[in-house]
Structures are given as structure tokens and as C-alpha cells.
Amino acid sequence: MNITTARTSIPGIFFAFGLAVPAWLLGKLFPLVGGPVFGILLGMLLAPFALAPSLKEGLRFASKRILQISVVLLGFEMNLANVVATGAQSLVVMTVTITTTLLTAWVAGRALKVPDTATTLIGVGTSICGGSAIAAVAPVIDADERSIAHAISTIFLFNIAAVFLFPLIGHALHMSDTGFGIWAGTAVNDTSSVLAAGYSYSDAAGKLATIVKLTRTLMIIPVTFALSLMMASRKPGAGTKFDPLKAFPWFVGGFIAASIVKTVGVLPDDTCLLLARTGKFCIAMALVAIGLSTHLKQLLANGIRPILLGLACWASIAIASLLAQFALGLL
């Protein structure tokens, strides 16, 4: 971020911070709802009103960069051995959900006559990690801006729904913290929604969901590489557009580094605890910014077919995750 961008971002960042404080306090009073959910609710309530253009740059920064920073800070309360063990434990569930969702996208996309490019983006976005996966895959499959916009808005619509519905369903099914953490980590699309749903269920579920989600995020690399090979086979001599460095999410590396610091004991426990708590506040702040940028009417304006495709993918990944956990005895 250059100096000019930093200056224009300050008003929006402080605005998100100001709303995150009451959201955080409400989350303490009502832990079953949680600060992140209150954050996105406050943001969505204010979104219909015309916000000053001077806030947009800062809100964009808060919704993306501050969210990524929060993921890194959460690593300071994670033991690396637990991170590795949890990631390995969820790999089978992850494989099932990603495969099921991509197949569902292909079948439903054909049935609904959604263009192949949009179908691929919605399928990958749902199965892996929402906007990040869409951004990584889009240049590989030569997606145009319209397809990208449709995919991101469709995915985002179900991200919002997941934040509210997943905890309610989890409590109704009397799911354990472990079961819900794996479910949220493997079945909710975007990182922000995973963190919001996980930590609103319980602190333990939130920690587990974070690890599972970040492990799932790494699947961007093999899936994007496979798509690049597929595109190259269709256009001989065109080469591939796959760049592993660009596909690798930097905040995953930051999270691992922070968990190493925690495990080795480089920093005092109190300092690590403070950093982790700061990360949780940053989640509420990022969710406020996302809520302020959410206009449901605009999300619904792209037509019913992409939404139905997104619904089919979303339902398939949620059900596949539960069935896989049940088969493995994890619920």
C-alpha cells in the first residue's frame, strides 16, 4: 500500500473499527451469536444507506487485508503439532467435499445451461475458498469480468447465509465442537464466513475450523494446476498460466509461522494470547466492512440460474461433509 492509498484508507478503516467495538462487546454478552456475526449484521443494516465515497477504500482494505492479518494472528494460539494433525485428519473429508462439489457443479451447470466458465468458477469457489479460488482460477480459464462478477456475487450470497444458518443447524443437530469445526472448515465457502460461523459456535470450533479451512485453501494450487493443464491441452502450444507463487495464499504461510512461534515459545504466552485476541477482534472488524459492502438486491440481480447453481453446490458440499464425517466417526 502506497502513502496515497494509505491516507484514503484511514477513514474507512476507522469507521469499521468503530462499529467493530460494539459488535465485539455484544459478542461477549451473547457468545452464542458472537462478535463476527454481530459485526456483519451491523454492517448489513447500514449498507442500504449511502455511505460516503471516502470510506470505500478503507472498507475494501479492512474486508480483505485485515481479515488476512487476523488469520495470521490466530496462529499465535495454535500448537503446530495440532495444526498438522488436524489438517491431516480433515484431508479425507476435504477430498470428498471438493470432488462432490466439482461434480455437482458440472452436472447442475449443464442442466441449468450456465456457461462453462461461470460453472467452473462457482464450482471451484464453493469447493475451495470462495473469492480467492475464483481469483486464482479466472486467468487460467480466460474468464471475463462478467463471469467473475457473477461467480463472486453468487458465492458471497451463500457465504452470508452460512454465517447465520450453520451455527443454528449445528446446535439443532447437537454437533460437537470437533464435528462443527470440521463441517464449517470444509463446507463454508470463504475464510471470513468460516471464521464467523466457527467462532460464533464456540472458541474450540473456531480454532478447528480455521486450521481445516487453511488446509483446504492450499487445494487452490493442485486444482488450478490441473485446470491449467486442461486448458493447455485444448490449446496446443499456448502454454499454461499457472503460477504457484501467486496461487499460494500468503496468509497461510503467516499462520504457520505464527504457530511455530507459539510452539517453540519464542514469545511469552501472555503476548501470544494478546495477539490471538487481537486477531479475533480483527475478524469482527473485517466482517463489519464486508457487511457494509453487501447489497442483497445487487447480489440477486445476476439472474436465477447462477444462484440455483450456487445453491446446488452449497447444498452438496454441506451434505457431503456431514456424510463423510459420519462415515469416519468424527461426528
N, C-alpha and C positions, 0 to 999 in steps of 0.2 A: 504494500500500500504506500503510495507516494504522499508527500505532505499535503497536496491539494485535496486528494481523496480523503485523507485522514481528517482534515478540517471539516469537509462537507459531511462526514460520517458522524461527527460528535453529537449533533442534536438528536439524531435517530437512536444512537446508542444510549444516550442518557434517558430518552423517552422510554425505551424498552426496559432500562434499569429501573426507572421509577414505577412502572407497572409490575415489574417482577417482584418488588419488595412486598406489596400486599398479597400477591399470588403465593409467594413463599410463606408468609405468615398464615394465610388461610390454609395452606397445605399442612402446616404444623398443627392447626386447630382441627382439621379434618383429614387425618392421614389416609383414610380410605379413598379419598379423591386425589390428594397430592398436589404439590406446588406446580408441577408442569401442566397438569390438566387445568388448574385454575388459570395458569398463565395463558394458555391457548384460548380459554373461554373469554377472559378479559380482552384479549386481542381481537377475537372474532366479534365481540359485542361492539367494539369501537370501529371495526373495519368498514361498516357501511357509511360512516361519516367521512367527509372529505378531509383527509389528513394533509398537513402542509407538505408540499413537494420537498422541502428541505429535510424531511425525515426519512425519505425513501432510501437514500444511500446508506445511512446508518442502520436502518432496519434490515436491509439486504445483508450488510456485514454481520449483524447480530444473528440472523437466521441461519447463516452458513458458517462463518469463521468462528463465532463464539460457540456455536454448537460443537464444532470440531475440537476447539480448545477444551470444552467441557469433557469430551470423551478422553482426551489425554489426561486431564486432571483426575478423572475417575480411576485411572490406573494406579494412583498412589494409595489406594486401599485394597489392591489386588495382589495376592501372592502369585508369583509366576508359575509355580507348580500347579496351583489350582486353575490358572488360566489355560495352561497346556492340557490338563486333564479334562476340564470342561469342554474345551474345543474339540478334543478327540472324541469325547462321549457323544457330542451332538452331530458328529460328521455323518452318521448313518441317517439320522432324521433329516439332516440338511440335503443329503443326496436324494432322498425320496421326495422331499418337497420341491426341490428345484426341477427334478425330472418330471414330476407330475404336473407342475405348473407350466413348464415349457410345452409339454404335450397338449395340455388343455388349451393353451393359447393358440397353438397350431390348428387344433380341431375347431374350437369356437370361432377363431378368426375366419376360417374358411366358411363356416356355417353362417356367420353374420356378414360375410363379404367385406370385412375390414381389410384395407390394403396390407400387403405383406410387411412393409416397412413398419407401419404402426403396430401391427400384430407382434412383430419381433420386439419392438421397444417396450410395449406393455407387458409382454411375457417376461422379458429379462428384468424390467423394472420391478415387477411383482415378485419374481422368484429370488432376486438377489438383494438389491438395496436401493430401490426407487430411483431418484434423480441422478445419483452418482453412476449407477449402472447404465442409465439411459445416455448420460453424457459420454461415457466411455465407449459405448457401442455405436452411437449415432454416426461418427465419422467413418467407422469401419464398414457400415452398410449403406453409406451415402444417403442418410436420412435428411430430408429437407426440414426447414424450420416449422412448417405446419404440422408435420408428423411428430416432431419432437414436442411441440407445444401441446398437442392432443394427448400424447403419452404421459407427459409430466403432470398435466392437469387431471387426467384420469387417475393416475397413481395417487396424486395428492388427495383427491376426493376420498379414497378409501383409507388413506393414512389418517385423515381426520376421524372417519368412522371408527377405525380401530382403537384410537385413543380412548374413546368413550365405551365402545362395546366389549372389547376384550376383557377389561377388568370385571365388568358386570357378568359376563359369561363365565369367567374364571371362578368368581365367588359362587355363582349359581351351581357350578359343577363341583364345588368344594375342592378345587385343584390345590395341590401342594405348591409351595414356593418354587421347588425344583421344576415341577411339571409346567407351571405357568411361565417361569423364566425361559425354559426351552421353547415353549409354544410361542411366546412373544418374540423371542430371538430368531425363530425360524419362519414365522408366519406373518409378522407385521413388516410392511414394506420398508419404510425409510427409518434411518437411525433416530431421528428426532421422535418419531412415534413409538419406536421400540423403547426408548428411554422413558418417555412419558407413561406409557402403559405399564412397563415393568416396575418403575419406582412408585407408581400410584397403587400397585397391588401390594408390594412390600419392599423393604430395602433389600432383602435377600434375593427376591425375584428380580429386582432391578439389576443387581450386580451380575447375576447369572445371565440375564437377557443381554446385557452389554457384551459379555465375553462371547456368547453364542452369535450375536449379531456381527461382531467384528470378525469372527472366524468366517461367517457367511459372506461378509463383504469381500474377503480375499478371493471368493469364487468369481469375481469380476475378471480376474486375469485369465483363467483357463477358458471361460465362456467367450470372452472377447477374442482370444486367440483362435478358438475353434471357428467363430464366425468369420474372422479374417481369412482363414484358410478356405472356408466355404466360398467366400466372395472371390478369392483369387482363382479358385477352380472354375468359376463361372466366367471369369475374365482373364484368360491366359495371358501371361506377360505383363499383367497390371501390377503384380507385386502385392504386398499386404500393407495395411495402415496400422497394424498393431504395434503399440509402443508400451512395453511392460512398465517403464518408469512412470509414464503418465497414467496408466491404469491402476497402479498401486496407490491406495489411499494413504497419504502421509500421516493422517491422524492415527491409523492403526499402528504404524511404527512408533509414534509418540506414546501411545497407550502401552505398548510392550516395553518401551524404555522406562516409563514411569513405574510399571510393575516390577521391573528389575531393580530400580532404585529402592522400592518398598521391600522387596525380598532380601536384598543384600544388606539393608539397614544403613544406607548412606545418609539418610535424613532421619531425625528423631521421629518417633511415632506421632507425637503431637503435631508436628509440621505436616506429615503425610495426611493426617486426619483433617487438618485445616484446608489443605489443598483439595482433598476429595470433597469436602463440604462446599468449597468454592465452586467446584465442578458441578455439583448438584444445583446450586443457585443459578449457574450459567445455563443449565438446561431450561429452567423456568424462564430465564431472560430470552433465550433463543425461541422458545415456544410462544412467548408474547409477540415477538417480531413476526413469527410465522402466522399467528392468528391475525395480526394487523394487516397482513398481506393476503388474507384469504377472503375471497368474494365468491360465495357459493353460486350465485347467479351466473358468473362468468365461467365457473367450472362446469356448469350444466349446459352451457351454450354450445358445446362442441358436437352435440348430437347424441342420440341414444345408443348407437352401435358400439362406439369405443367404450362407453360406460358399461354396457352389458358384457363386453369382452373383459373389462377390468373386474367386474363383479364375478364372472366365471372363474377367472384366475385367482382372485382373492379367496373365494369360497373353496377352491380346490386346494390351495396351499394351507389354509386353516384346517381343513378336514384331514388332509394328508399328514400334517404334523401331529395331530391328535392320534390318528390311527397308528402311525409309526411309533409314537411313544407308548401307546397301549400294547403294541406287539412286542416291544422291547422291555416292557415292565417298568417304564420310567414314570408313569402317572401315579 
